[in-house]
Amino acid sequence: MGGGRIIKVSGPLVIAENMADARMYDMVRVSDEGLLGEIIEIRGDRASIQVYEETGGLGPGAPVYNTGAPLSVELGPGLIEAIFDGVQRPLDVIWQKAGDYITRGVEAVALNRERKWDFTPRVKEGDQVLAGDILGTVQETPLVEHRIMVPPAVISGKVVKIYSGEYTVTDVIATLETPTGVVDITMMQEWPVRKGRPYKEKLGPHIPLITGQRILDTFFPVAKGGTACIPGPFGSGKTVTQHQLAKWADAEIVVYIGCGERGNEMTDVLMEFPELKDPKTGEPLMKRTVLIANTSNMPVAAREASVYTGITIAEYFRDMGYSVALMADSTSRWAEALREISGRLEEMPGEEGYPAYLGSRVAEFYERAGRTINLGSDNIEGALTVVGAVSPPGGDLSEPVTQATLRIVKVFWSLDASLAYRRHFPAINWLSSYSLYQADIDPYLRKTLGDKWIEMRREGMRILQEEAELEEIVRLVGVDALSATERLTLETAKSIREDYLHQNSFHEVDTYTSMQKQYRMLELILSFHHQALKVIEKGELDLDLEKLFALPVRERIARAKYVEEENLGELDDIEKEIKEQIAEFSGEGGDADA
């Protein structure tokens, strides 16, 4: 360990001299209190250090100790259900040591060194293994089988010894004979957070991540291994939308990063997740979740590190062959941390004071998502989907963080304050949102749902777009200026909005909708539209549109969202009623003409 001396302190930024042996992103210990820091700039023998803890009381002359290693996370059994801060210190351990607030210099290892895990080997002595091969498993929680892999640094080797039984994360569970010598393998490995974990091949985004949220799955789907962002003003439902994705998305592992959010919001997450039930098993959702909590009152530099900590943990589970969903809430707070550190470094500011490299840092983060073929001889497939919330000041989507994010991600879920005020949730605006994965995943949807689904989805969006144009006319000259066909379009659009896109996250049935049920619900709405259109096109002069729109079956269409998944046969009855009631109405219209 090399040593240096502080010559300047500026908030979380410390400048030290005599650091000639330092390298970029080396971890250091600042002062005799051992405050954790990371080197982010080197000029000659001077190093600029961002300190992940409160720097009050530090002064020139205090020592700086270089560890010679980058900021890394510990990966192994014990991650699931854990709640870490931005630099992977377990908050429950810190609370036991220091109370309700993180005190300076407090140390806590990420993974419990004393807890024993029941290791079951999958290989036997004499087997040849490659980096990424699974040596054995630990049943970490009822929902997660933790797969102990050969570390990426060990290219290949022969299993000399493999153990079975209960061991801690630092005990040797296997010994490999490699070309460079004998290597002992433990259940824990370390990985630097700023470096993406390796894989064999990145696959195309051809499989949708089913979320159970109708507006997302139908009109703006995200692919497994894809990227999405949710920008929106305060109170529009970013956090609730991410909770719904964490609970219902077709992912086996959830990593939730609370980056610079309000302490009370993060408390809600910490209180809710243990109580939320995993819909597939009934177990608490925390049994497959890792939480990273770095609230707005925690040191700003640790906020910058928290997103890297979270995505490295997510990549580790992807390497096991899991589908992982990472929620970052919010990347705007992360960008603000970058801006503050950049300002203290006296770098040339870019737009709105953000550093000139904001775009490349955002891209670097989102590009670590993907569906991959992992290292190892079995070619196991994994996926890491990243959903980032963005909090633009005043809801201004033209600000730099939102724009930098939109250049990278392929799905844009635009939250709209006006929809939220009208109590329409999820408050995602269907006219300004988009998904660039649609063409990639359509072949998959055609196989599972058929060509009709693609046609219905397009027709539904066309009706919603026509409604926006017709509303302009209605505002100018009133609804009476519209033709019967145009009034039907408005009525159908209203049905799509209220009966299909509006979804109650707190209703036990409506909170999740399978793709089969989404298909049937949209089919009912469009079936009524098509059959009503035929009646209108017959041209009855005295057609009572109000009576047509008020047919009793309309109420049943509206309540189809509350039909349970196992009772989808009820929707066949609604389809029959649509035909019968419109035929009866059409007959009445014909009699009147006669």
N, C-alpha and C positions, 0 to 999 in steps of 0.2 A: 504494500500500500504506500503510494507516494503521498507527500504532504504539501500543502500550500497555505497561504495566509489571505484572509479577507482584506480587500482594500476599499470596497464600496458595497453598500446595501441600499437597494431601491425596491421597497416592498418585497415581493417574492423573488426578485432578481438579486443575486449576489455575484460580485466580481472578485475573483481570487487570482493572486500571482503565484509564481514558482510552480506552475502546473504544466511544465514542458512535456511531461510524459503522458498527459491526458489525451483522450480521444473523444470524438463527438459521441454524445449519448451515453458516456460512462456515468455510472452511479457514484455519487460521493456522499460522505457524511460531513455535515457542516457543524463546526464548533464541537466542544466537548459534550454537548447534549446529544450529539449524533443525529441532527436533523437530516432527513432524507432529501437529496437533490439530484439533479441530472444536468450534465453539461450540454448546453445548446449552442454555444459559440466559442471559438478559440481564436485568439489573436496573439501570435507569438507565444509567450509563456503565460498569458492571461486567459482565464476561462470564465465565461459567463454561465452561471448556474441558476436554473429555476428550482426553487426550494418548494417541496410539497407540503410544507408545514408553516405555521406562523413564524415570521422572522423578527417580531418585536424583541428588542433587547440585544440583538446581534450588533457587533461593531467591528471596526478595522482591527486587524491583528489576531482575530480568532482563527483557529486552525481549520483546515479543510483536508479531509482524508479521502483519497481516490480509491475506490474498490477495484477498479480495472475491469468491471463487468457492466453490461448494459442493464437497463430496467427490464426485469424478467418476471414472469408469473410462474407459480408452481402449479403443475397440472397432474392430477391424480385423484383417487377416491377422496371424497369430502367436499368436492366443489358443489354438487347438487344440494339444494336447500340453504347454501351459505349466503350470507349478506356481507359483501366486501365494500371497502371504500375505494377511491379511484386508483390506489396503488396496491390493491389486493391485501389490505389488512382486514381481518375479520372483525366486524363491528361488535359482535357479541362478546368476543374476547377482550376487545378494547374497553367495552362498557364495564366488564367485570374488573378490569385493572384500574380504569381512570374515571369511571362514572359517566354522566350523560354527555360530556363533551370530550372530544379527542384532545388530549394534552400533548404538548410538544415533546418530541423525542420518544414517545411511547412506541414500543416495538411489539409485534405479534406476528408469528409465522402464519402463512396463509392456510396451510393444511395441518391438522392436528397430528403431532408426532407420536402421541401415545395410543390413540385409538387403533384397535386391531381390526383388520378386514379379512373376511374369509375368501382366500384366493383359490380358484379352481383352474388348474392348467388345461390348455387346449393343445399343447404340443408335447412331445416326449423327447427324452434324451437321444441325441443322434440326429434329430431333424435339422435340416438346413432352413434358415429363416432369413428374410430380407427386412429392411427398414419398413416400418408400417405394419408388419405381420402381427397378428394378435397372439400373444403368448398364453393368455388366460383371462379369466373374467372375475369380477367382484360384483355381487348384487348390492349396488349402492343404496337404492331405494326400491320399493315395490314396483316402480315404473321404469327404472333405469338400470340396465346391466352395463357396468363400467368395464370397458375392454382395455386390458393392459397391453400396450403395443411396444414393439421394438422402436427405440428412439430414432428419429431421422438421421442422427449423426452416425449411427451404426449401419453401415451400408449392407453388410451381410455377415452371416456367421453360422456356426454349428452349435446347437444346444448341448452344452456339456453337463449342466445340472439344471433341473427344474424342481421347484418345491410346491407343496400343496399344504394348505392349512391357514391358520390365522397369523397375519403379519401386519406390522405398521408400514406406513408409506416409505420409510427409509430402510426397511429390512430388504436384504437381497432375496429376490424370488426366482432368479434365473441367472445362470452363468453361460456366456457365449464365448466361443473361440472364434475370433475374427482375424482377418489378414494382418491386423496391426497389433494383435495380442488378445489376452483374455479380458473380457468386459463383464462386470457385475451389473445386473439390471435390477432396479427397484421399481416399486409401483408409482413412484413420483418422477416426473421429468420437468425440467425448466425450459422456458422458451422466451427469447427477447420479444417484447410486445410490438416493437416497431417493424418487425420483420414477419412477413406472411409465412405461414407454415407450408411446406412443399407438398405437391401432389403430382400425379402422373399426367393427367389430362383434364382440361376444362371442357365440359359438355355443353351443348346448346340448351337454351331455356325452353324445352318443349313440353314440360309437364306443369299444369297449373297448381298453385298452392291454394287449395280449397279453404276458404275462411268461414263459410257459413253466413257471411254478410252479403245480402242479395245484390246491393248496388255494386259491390266490389267484384263478386264472382261473375255476375252477368255482364256488366258493361266495362269494368276497369280491372281485369284480373292481373295478378302478379304471378310470375312463374317461380317454381322452386329454384332457388339459387339466384333469384332476381333481386332488383333493388327498387324501392318505392320511397316516396316522401309524402308527408302529410303536413303541408303548411296551412296555417290558419291563425286568426287572431284569438285573443284571450276569450275563453268561455265557449269556443265553437266545438269542442269535443275531441281534441287531439288525444288526450290521455285515455279517455273512455274508449276511443277507437282502438288504441294500442292494447288496452286491456282485453277487448273483444278478440283481437288477433292473437294475443298471447293465450287466451283460453280456448279458442275454437279452431285456430289455423291447423292445417294438416302437417304439424311439425312435432317431432318427438321430444325435442329439448328447446326451452325458451331461455334466452339470456336477455335480461332487462337492465338497461343502463339509464339511471336517473342522473343526467349530467347537468348540474347547475340549476335544477328545478327548485321550487320553493320547498322548504323543509316539511310543511304540512301536507303538500301533495305527495311527497315521497313517503311520509308516514302513512298516508292512505294506502299507497301501494304495499308497504310492508305489512299493514294490518289486513288488507283484502286478500293478497295472494295466498297466505296460509289458509284462509277460510274458503276460497274458491275451490270448487270440486272439479277435478279432471273429468270431463263428460264421458270419456271412454271407459274409465275404471272406477270412478267415484272416490278416488284418493284425492287428497289436497293437491292443488296445482303446484305447490312448492316442491312436491316430490319429483318434478322434472324441470325445475327452474333454478337459475343462478341470478342473483340480484347484485348489481353494482350501484351503490348509493353515494353520489357526490353532490350534496346539496349546495345551494347558492351561498350559504354561510361557511362552507368549507374552503380551504385554501385554493386560490384560483388555478395554480399550476397543476394541482392534482386533478382538476376538472379536465385539463388538456390531456392528461394521461388516461383518464377513465375509459374513453372510447376505445383506445388501443388495448387496454386490459380486457375489456369485454369481448372484443372481436377475436382476440387470441384464444380466449377460453372457448368461444364459439367454434373456431377452426379446429380446436382439439377434439370436440365432440363430432364435428363433421368428419374428421379423419377416422373415427370409429365406425362410420357408416350411417350415422344418424342424419335426419333432416332437422336442421336447427333454424329457429327464427330468432333474429336479434332485433330488439326494439331499442332505439336510441332516442331519449327524450330529455333534452332537445339539442340538436346539433348547433342551433343558434348560440346557446350558452357556451358550447365548446369553442365556436368561432370567436366569441367575445373574449374568452381566455387567451386565445391566440393573439387577438388584437392588443390586449393589455400587456402581454409579455413582449410583443413586437415593439410596442411603444416604449417600453422601458429599455429595450436594446437600442433604441434610437434608430430603428430601421426606417427606410423610406416608406411612408404609408401609401397604400393603394386607395381604392374607392371607399369612402366613408370611414377612413382610418384603419380598415382591415389590412393585414399584410399583403404584399403583392403575390405571395405564394398561397393565398387562401384557396384558390381553385384547385391547385395541385394537391393540397392536403386533403380537401374534400374528396377528390377523385381517388387518392391513395386509400382512403378509408373504404369507400363504396366498392372499389375494384377488388377488395378481398372477398366479396360475396361470390357465389357461383355454385354450380352443380359439377362435381368433380369425380374422376376415378382416382382413388387414393393410392398412396404408396402400398407396396406389399404384393405378394404373389397371387392373392385372390381377386384383385381388381375390384375391391368393394367400392360401391358408389355412395357418396354423401352429398348433402346440399346445405348451403348456408344462405339464407334469405335475409336481407337487411332492410328494415323499415325505419326511416329516420323522421322524427317530427321536427319541423322548423317553425320558429316563433317570430315571424317578421314584425318589426315594430309598427303598430297601427294597422296591421294587416296588409302592409305594402309589399306585394309580391315582386316588385322591381328592385328590391334591396339586394345587396351583393351575395349574402349567404343563400337566399332562395334561388337566385339566378345561377350561382356556382353549382348548387345541388341539381337544378333542373337540367343542366348541361350533361350531367353524369347519369342520373337515374332514368329508368324507362317507364316508371309509373308515377303519375301525379294525381293525388287525391286532394282536390281543392276544397278545403272546408270553408263554408260560407256563413258569416255571422248572421246574415238576414234569415237564412234557413233555421239556424239555431234559435233565433228570437221567435220564429213561428212554431217552435217546438217540433221541428222536423229533424229527426235523428235517424241514422248518421247524417250530419249536416254537410254532406259531400255534394258539391254542385256538379250536376251531370252535364252541364254545357261547357264548363271550363276544365274539367278533369280529362285525363287521357291515359291510355295504356298502349305502349309500343310492343307488348308481348302478344297482342291479339292474334296476329298472323302466325306466330310461332306455335301457339297452343291450340289453334283451331283444328289441325288434324287430330290431335288427341281428343278434343271435345266431339268431333264428328264420329270417332270410333265409339265413344262412351254414350253420347246422347243423340247422335244422328244429325243429318243435314238440316232438319227442321229447326233445331235449336239456333243455328247460326242465322237462319232467316228471321226467326222470331226476335232475336236480339237486335238485328239491324232494323227491323220494323219498329220495335219499341223505341229505339233511339231516334228514328226518323219522326215518330209521332211527338216525342218530347221536344225535338227541335222545331217542328211545325207549330207546336203550342206557343213557343217563345215568339215566333213571328206573328201568330194570330193575336196574341195578347196586346201587341203594339196597336193593331187595328181596333181591338175592343176598347183600349184606353182612349183612342181618338174619336171613334164614332159609335161605340156601344155594341153589345152582343147581337142586337137585332139586325145589324148590317151583314152578319155572316150567313152563309148558306147552311143548309141542314147538314151537309157533309162536314163542313168546317166545325160546326157545333159538336158533331159526334167526335171529331178529332180532339177538341178541347175536353170533352167528357172522358174519353179514353185516356188522355194524358193525365187527367186528374186521378183516374183509377190507378194508373201505373205509379204515380207519385205517392198516393196515400195508401193504396192497398198492397203495393209491391216494394217500392223503395223505402218507405218509412218502416223502420224495424225497431222494436222495443228491446233494448239489451237487458232489461230487468224482468221481462216476461219469460217464464220457464220454457215455453214452446217457441215463441217468436224469436228468442235470442239467437237461435241457430237454425238454418235452413239447408238441407242437403241439396245437391245439384238436381236430384230427381224431383224433389218438391218444387224447387225454383222453376224447373221446366214446366211442371203442371200448372203452377200458379200463373206464370206468364201466358201459358197456352189458354187458360180460362179467360183472361182479360182480353186477349186478341180474338178469341172465338166469339165473344159477345160483340166486339168491334166489327168483325167481318160479317156476322149475321145481321147486325143492325144496319150495316152499310148496304146490304142487299135490299133490305126493306126500303131504305131511303131512295135507293137508285131505281126502285119500281116507279117512283114519281108520284105517290099519292099527294094530292094538293092539301088535304086537310090533316096531314100526318101530325099527331100530337107528340112532339119530341119529348116534352116533359114527362109524359106518361110512359114513353119508351124507356127513358133513362131511370124511371122510378120503378121498373119491374121488380118484383120481390127477389128475383135471383141475384140482383146487384148486391144485396146485403150479404148473401151467401158467398159471392166472389170476394167481397171485402173481408169476410171472416175466414177465408181459406188459410190465411197465415197462421191461424190458431189451431189448425188441424194437426194432430200429432203425426210424426213420421210413420208410425205403424198403422195409421188409419187413412192412408192416402187413397184408398178406395172410395172414400167420401167425395173426392174430387170428381170421380166418374159420375156420381149422382148430380153434381152441380152442372157438369157438361150437358147431361140429359135435360136438366131443367132449363138451361139456356135455350136449347133447341125448341123445347115444348112451349115455353113462354113467348118466345119471339114468333114462333109459328102461329100461336093463338092471337098475339097482338096483330100480326100481319093479316090474319083472317078478318079481324075486326075492321082493320083499315080498308080491306077489300070490300066488305059489306057496306061501309059508309060510302065508298065510291059508287057502288052499284045503286 
